[in-house]
Amino acid sequence: MFMFKLFGFFTAFGFFSGCIANSLFIFITIKYIKNISVPYKRMIVVFAALGLMFSGFEAISKPFTHNYNGTLLYFSATNFQLPINISNAFITVWSCFYLTTFSFISVLFIYRYLCLFDSSKTRFFEGFKGGLWMLYPLLPGICYASTIKYLCAPNDYTDEYVRDSVAENYGLNVSELARFSLTPYNSDGSVIHTSIIFLLIASSLINFHFSIIIFCSLKMHFNMKKELEKFSVQNQNLQRQYFIALVIQALVPTMFLITPAVPILIAPFLAPIVGIEVDWQSGNLYSLVGFYPPCDCISVALVVSEYRNIIKNKISMCCKNNAQVSVINSL
């Protein structure tokens, strides 16, 4: 119970820190950042705004998971007294944002890849076509959320299977929770095909976009020195910085979004086969998810010199103004 309550604290902390970091990042990008193309500027602003919405839905719905032997229970731990269907909608939308965020990174990588290898094709990211590129990540997000909604709907068998475990771990009645469940096997050991289909769809969506990220990053890494010769010295430094920032943007969600999900998703399939007892408050791993939006913006601001210089200048100006006010007050 202690860890379950601590999860609520981390969720709130992640939300407020994400709101502050992402809002400041959006403000600085729109108002002060100049050495960046308009399409990429729009994309990173939209991406930061996506992080804000992601944090907001997490704070409201508080998605949590519990692994019990051959079942994964995905439920809302929200303190808001909402109808079950509304809470279900919130955790479904959060799932959509979960994969939309990761998919958006692959779009950023494609743009940086084209900037380096074939800059003429970046025109496809301008105007209306650019809007379509930014809307694309919603498609895998909606697909992922739909598979959860329709392939992981709760049922009496799963509810009874996890009822005692949920009551013991959280003091909650599973029938009163907004929830979805993943149970690969029936009581007789036969396979439940909807669970297999869900795993195949979810893993395919993640692997497809992760493959794009890996391909673009490796291609850019091994050819960057040669391709950067086409740019001025200043642009070379800028291209390197945005590449490093983009790599960090890929590593951060891999660590905060994807890595925690792997053991959670795989356990219901393997535990009955291996014959091990599983009773995990696995949703505690999602505490990491809340730290993703602020970490993403902070990493970009630390790597790209233009952001660093603007932040340093603003801090020094504030310190200087405070010092002047203190001197005047002392007189």
N, C-alpha and C positions, 0 to 999 in steps of 0.2 A: 504493500500500500504506500510506503514511503516513496519508492521510486516512481510510482504512478502519480503521486502528488507533485514530485519534483519535476516530472515531465511537463506539468502545467506551467510551472515557473519558467522553464526553459523556452516553452512555446511563447509565453508573453514577452520574455526578454528578446527572443529572436524577432518577434513582430515589431517591437518598439525600436530596436536597433536597426532593423531593416527599413522601417519608415524613415528614420533620420538619415541613414547612409544613402539610401536610394533617392530620396527627395533632394538631398544636397547634390548628389551625382547628376541628376537630371537638370537641376538648376545651373550648375557649373557648365555642363555640356552645352546647354542651349544658349546661355548668356556669354560665356567666355571662350570656349574652345573654338579655335579658328583653323588650325592646321590639320584638317580632316575633311574628307569629301562629304558632300551633303547626304548622299544615300547611306553611307556608313554611320553618319551622325544620327540620322533618323532611326536606324536600326538599333544602335546602342541605347538611344533614349527609350524606344519601345521595349527593348529587352529589360531595361531597368524598371520601367513601368510594370512590366510583366512580373518582375520580382516583387514589386509592391503588392500587386493583386494576389500573388501566390502566398505572401505572408499574411495578407488580410483574411483569405479563406481558411488558412491554417489556424489562425487565432480564433476564428468563429467556430469552425467545425471540430478542431482538435482531433484530427484523424489518429487512430491508434490501432495497433494490431496485437493479437494474442495467438501464439502457436500452441496448440494442444494436440500432441501425437499426430494424427493424420488430418488435422484441420487447421486452417488459417482463418481466424475471425478478424475482419476489418470493420471497426466500428467508430462511432463518434463519441468522444469523451467530453463533449462540450458541457459547460455549466449553464448555458442558456436553456430555458424551458421552452424548447421548440417542438412542434409536432414531429413524429418520426419521419414522415415523408419529406418534410423540409430539411431536417438534419441529413437524411439520405441524399437529398439533392446537393447539399453543401459538400459532403465528402466525395460525391461523384464529380462535382465541378473541380474540387481540389485535385482529384486524380487527373482530370483533364489538364490542369495547369502544370501538374507534375511532369508529364511527358512533353507538353508544349514547350516548357522551358528548356528541356534537354534538346528537343528538335530544333529550337531556334538557334542553338549554338552551331549546329551543322550548317545552317544558312549563313551565319557569320563567317564560318570557315570557307565556304564556297566563294563568298565575296572577296575575302582576303587572298584566296588562291588565284582568282581571276585578276586581282590588282597586280599580283606579282608576275603571272605568266601570260595573261592576255587582257590587258587593261581595256581594250576596245569593247569587250563583252560586258564590262560593268554597266554599260548603258541599259542592260536588261534589268538593272536594279533602280532605275530612275522612273519617276512619275507613277503612272498606273501600274506598270509591271513591278515596280518596287513594292507597291502596296500588296500585290499578289504574293510576292516572296515573303513579306512579313505576315501575311495571313496563312500561308501554307502550314506553319507548325501547329496551327489549330486542328488540322485534319488528323494527324496521328494522335493528338491529344484527345480529340472527340472519339476517335476509334478505340483508344485505350479505355476511356471512361465508359463507353458503350459496352465493351466486353465485360467490364466489371458489373455494370447494371444488369445485363441480360444473361450473363453466363455464371455469375456468382451470387444470384439472388438467394436470400436465406430460405431455409426449409426446416420442417419439423425434426428431421433426422439429425441435422447438424446442431440445431438448437439444444436438443436433448443431450447430444454427445458432449457439448462444451459447457452445459449449464452449471454443473458443480464446480468446474474449474474457474469459470467467470465469477461465480459467487464467492469462492474462496480467495481469489486473487484481488478482486475489486469491490466485493460486497454489492454487486449489481445483478439484476435479473436480466438475462440475455434477451428475453422476449420483449423487454421494454427499451432495448437499444436500437438506434439507427445503425444498421449493420449489413454487411455482405460476408459471404463465407466461401472458402475454397476447400473442397473436400474431394480429393482424387479417387477415393475408394469407398464402395459400399461396405456394409457390415460383413458381407460374405466374401469380401476381397475383390469383387468385380470392379472394373474401372468405370468411373463416371466421366463420360466423354466430354462433357462441357468444360470440366476442369482442365483436361488435356488441351482442348482447343484454346482456352484462355491463356495457358502457359505458352503455347506456340505463337499466338498472336502477340502477346506482350513481349516475349523474347525477340521476336522478329522485328517489331517496331524499334526496340532499343538497339538491337544489333545493327540494323540498317543505318541508323543515324550515327551510331558509334563508328561504324566502318567508314562513313564519309569523313568524320573528324580525324580518324587515324590516317586515312589515305592523304587528305589535304595537308595535315601537319607533317607527315614524313616527307612528302613531296616538297613542301616548302622548306623544310629543314635542310635537306640534302642539296637543294638547288638554290638556296637563298643567296649565297655569295655571288654566284654567277649572274642571277637575275637582278640583283641590286645594283650592278654596274650601270644599268640603264637609268638610274635615278641620281639626283644630286646628292651631295654628302648629307645635307640636312634631311632630305627625304629618305635616305638610306637608314639613318638613325631612327626616324619616325616609323618606318616600315618594320624595323627590328623590334622596336618597343611594342607596337601593336600586335606583332606576331607572338611575342612573349606573353603579352597580356591575354591574347586569345588562347594560348596553350594553358595558362592558368585558369581561364574561364572554362576550359574543358576539364581540367583536373579537379577543380573545386566541385562541380556537380557530380563528377564520377565518385568523389569521396563522400559527398554529403547526400546525394540523391540515389545513385545506382548501387554503390557498395552495400549500404544497409539493407537494400531490398533483396539482394541475392539470397542470403541464408533464410530470410523470412519466406520467400516464395518457394524455395527448394525443399525446405523442411517437411511440409506435408506429403511430398512425393517420396522422400527418402526414408523418413522415420519408420513407417510401417514395414518397408522392405528390409531395412537394417535391423529392425526390432528394438529400437531405442525409445525410452520414455521421454517425451518432450512436454514441458509445461513452462513456456517462456512468456514473460511480459515483453515481447519483442518490439512493441511500439516505443519502448524507451530509446531504441536506436533512431527513431524519428526525431529525437531531440536534436540530432545533427542537422536534420533538414532545415530547421528554423534558422540556423546560422548561415545557410547558403546565400540568401540575398545580400546581407551586409558584407560578407566576405568577398563576394564577387565584385561589388563596386569598389571596395577598399583596395583589392588587389590591382585593379585597373588604375586607380588613382596613384598607387605607389609606383607602378612600373612606368607609366607614360609621363615623361618629363613635363609636358605642358600642364597636366593636372597638378603635379607636384609644385610647380612654380606658382601657379595661381593660388593654391591652398596656402603655401608659405607666405605669399604676398598679403593675402587677406588676414592671416593670423598676425603677421608683423604689423599691419595697419591697425588692427584691433588693439594690440599691445601698446602701440605708440599712442593711440587715442586715449587709452586708459591711463597711461603714464601722464599725458598732458592734463587730463581731468584731475588726477591726483595732485599734481603740482599746483593747479589753479585753486583747488579746494584748500590746500595747505596755506596758500597766501591769504 
